[in-house]
Every structure is written in structure tokens, then in C-alpha cells.
Amino acid sequence: MYDFGFPDSDKLLFHIDEAMSWESVRNLERMKSALLLVQNIVSQSDAPEEIKECLADVRESLKEVFSAIKEGERF
């Protein structure tokens, strides 16, 4: 187990890795679910503000991607 300075940081790192896996990148719905789990861990832990800000950036980026797909943009 690793300790990154706050409770559940090892669990958080594991789920971030899962959200970034090739399987998640190929299936954005899976990434969305993994990101929700990461968000829940962060909100229930004493994660530093920097991590919360980075998570908000990732959430916003994923929201923009889903919006673009809905509008018919192709990547």
C-alpha cells in the first residue's frame, strides 16, 4: 500500500489508473463511471485542493467530449 499524504490516496490512484486504461479510453461510458468513482473517493477523503481542481478539469473535459459527440463531431 502506498501513502500519498492523505487517507485513501492508494485507492484513488488505483481508480485513476483504471479510468485511464485503454479499455476506458475506448469506452467513454466506462471512463465516465470510473471518473464518478474517483470523484466519490476524492469527496470522501482529505484530498488536497490541487487534486480536487484537477478532477474538476477532467470532469469538464469529459463533459465537453460528450457534448461534441452529441452534436455529431467526429474525432
Secondary structure as GFF3:
##gff-version 3
##sequence-region A 1 75
A	DSSP	alpha_helix	9	19	.	.	.	ID=ss1
A	DSSP	alpha_helix	22	26	.	.	.	ID=ss2
A	DSSP	alpha_helix	28	44	.	.	.	ID=ss3
A	DSSP	alpha_helix	49	70	.	.	.	ID=ss4
###
